[in-house]
Each structure stands twice: as C-alpha cells, then as structure tokens.
C-alpha cells in the first residue's frame, strides 16, 4: 500500500467531504424534493440529517481511496467504519454539549466544529489504516456496524424515531417536512 498516496487522499478528502456536505445540505430544497435528494440530502435541520450529509461524502471518498491505494481490505473497511461512527458520534456529542450551555445552535460554531471533526475523522482513519494495530481482527464487527449504519441511513429519514436526534428544531417535526408549513405558526405553538 502506498501510504504517501493515502495521506494525500486523506488530506484532499477534508475539503471534498466538507464541501459536498455543504452542497447536500441544500440539495433537497434545490431539487424540489427529488427521491435522490431525500436519500442523500438534508430534509430538515435535525442533527441526524447533518450526520447524513457528512456520511455520504465520507463513504464516497473512502471508496475512491480504496480504489486508488489498494490497502489491505479488512483493515481499510474496519478503519473506515470506525471512523464513520466517530464522525457521527462526534457531531452528536459536540452539538448537544455546546447547545446545553448556549440553549440554541450557533451557525458559526456548527460550521467550524463540523470542519474540525472532518479533519479529526480523516486523521483517525489514516492512523488506523497505516499504523501497526489489530483492527483488521474486528472486520466482522465493522462489517455488521457498516450494514447497520446503511440500514439506519436509508430508514431514519423516512421513518425517524421520535427522539431529539431526529427532530427539526425549527418546526419540532420529524422526517420530511412539507414545503407549505408555516414555521411562524409552529414556533408560536411551541411557545404557548
């Protein structure tokens, strides 16, 4: 395996993942709600939908890395799966930790934190793939976790569990929200 090429791809992956996630944030609205945009774009402002828009380019870039660098397959899949879960859990933990104190999301904090989490995820991924470790021994577990992630990925936008992770903070609704929702009325309902 060419570790130098992998390192370059991990670095290039940072802006790729971040910029694609930024595009996927708006693709549902821009496409008029197409089926593909529902699967891969953000359909509301919930934390889950933000995880989704980062997971898509992360997985896509991982496939590109796999094809270009030909790393040991089991080690690569294990490392990328654990990195994918790190990405998702970091977004969740950071968001709920800082909003516990601020009581509401702050856009610039969300933007900076997601960029830093992307950098850290790529670093962890590279380290797990290139350093001497036994991560390939967890291939079966990683494969099950990867399948579980894809199951959640394709299910929870259409059938979201009724917990805060999936709730749109602007409307207090879950999943795909109709375009003709009066957000002002929803806000007033929440406050009364």
N, C-alpha and C positions, 0 to 999 in steps of 0.2 A: 504494500500500500504506500502511496506517495503522500507522506504526512504534510509536506510543504504545500502541495496542491489542495489537500483537505483544509489546511489552515487558511489559505487564501479564500477558498469557497465558504468557510465559516464566517470570515470577515465580510465578504461580499454579501453573504446571506442576511446580515444585520439590516442594511438599508432595504434589501429586497423584501424581507418579512415585514418590516415596519411600513414601507410604502404600500405594499399590497394590502396590509391590514387597514390602512387609511382609506384606500380605494374601496375595499369590501364593506367598510362602514357605511358607505353611501350607495352602494350598487343596488340595493333593494329599492330605494326610492327612485334612483335614476332609471332603473329598468322598468318601472311601473309595476313592480311586484312579480316579475317572472319567476317561474319554478326554480331555475338555477340560482337566482339571487336569494331565494328563500333558503335553499340548502347551504349556500356558501357565504352569503352576506348577512349583515346585521338587520334583523327585522324590528328590533326595538332597542332601547337603551339599557337593557339588563346587563348584569355582569356576565352572565352566560353568553350572550351574544357577542360580547367583547372578547371572551375567550375564543369563541368560534372563529372570529375574523383573524386572530393571530395563529390559531391552529392550522388553518388552511394553507397559508403560505409557508409555515414551518414544515408541514408534511410535504408540500410540493418541492421546497428547496432540498429537503432530505432525500427525495427521490433523485433529484439532479445530482446531488453529492454522491449518492450510491452508484449511479451510472458512470460518473466521471472518475471516481477514485478507486472503485473496486475494493473496498475494505473487507475485512472478514465479516461475512454476512450476519452471523449470530451476534457478534459483538456490536456491530453497527445498529441492528434493529433494537437490541436491548438498550444501547446508549440513547438512541433517538426516542424510544418510547419513554424512558425515564425522564429525559429532557422535556418531552412534550407534557408530561404530568407536572414537572417542575414549573414549566411556563404557566399552566393553568392554575396550579395551586398558588403560585406567587402573585398572580393577578388577583385572585380571591383574597388572600391574606392581606396583601398591601392595601387593597381598596377598602376592605371592611375595617382594617386597623386605623387608617387615617381618617375615614369618614366617621368613625366612632368619636373622634375628637372634634372634627370640623362640623359634624352633623349634616353635611351635604358635600357632594362631589365638587372638586375644583378642576376645571378643564386642564389647566397648565400642569397640575400635579399628575393628572391621569396621562397626559401626553409624555411627560418626562419619565414617569415611572415605567410606562409600557416600553419606552425605548431602552431604559436601563435593564429591565427584565429581559428584553430580547437579547441584549449584549451578554448578560449573565447566562442565559439559556444556551447560547451558541458556545460560550466558553466551557460550560459544563459538558456539553455534547462533545466538543473537541477533546477535552481531557479524558472523558470516559472511553472514547474511541482509541486514542493514541497512547495512553499510559498503560503500564502493566497492571492489570487487575483481573478479576474473575467474573466480570459482568456477563460474559457470554454463557456462563453456567445458569444464568437466570433467563435464558432465552424463552423457555416455555411460559414463565410467568409474564415476561414482557409481551409475548405474543398474545396472551389472554387479555392483558391490560390494553393492548393496542386494539384488539377486537372490541372490547368493552367501550373504549373511547369512541370508536367509529359508530357503535350502536347508539351511544348517548348523543353523539354528534348529529346523526340523522333522525333521531327520535324527539329530542327535547325542544326543538323549535316548534314542531307541530303539536306535541303533547307535553308541554312543560309541567313539571311538578309544581305545586302551589307553595313554593318557598321563595324567600327573598332573592336568592341567586338568579331566579328566572323572572322576577318582577320588574317591569319597566317603572322606574322611579317617577317619570313624568305623568303616567296615567294610572299607576297601580294595577295594570293589566298584565296578562301573561301571553307569551307567544306572539303570533301575528296580530297586529292591531290594525283595525280598519282605518282607511285613509280619511274618513269623514268624522273621526272622533273629535269632539270639541274639548281640547285639552284644558281650556279655561274652566269649563263646567266640571270636568273630572277633578281639577285642582280644588275648586270650591267644595265639591262633595267630600274630598279628603279632609278639609279644614273645618267643616261644620259638624 
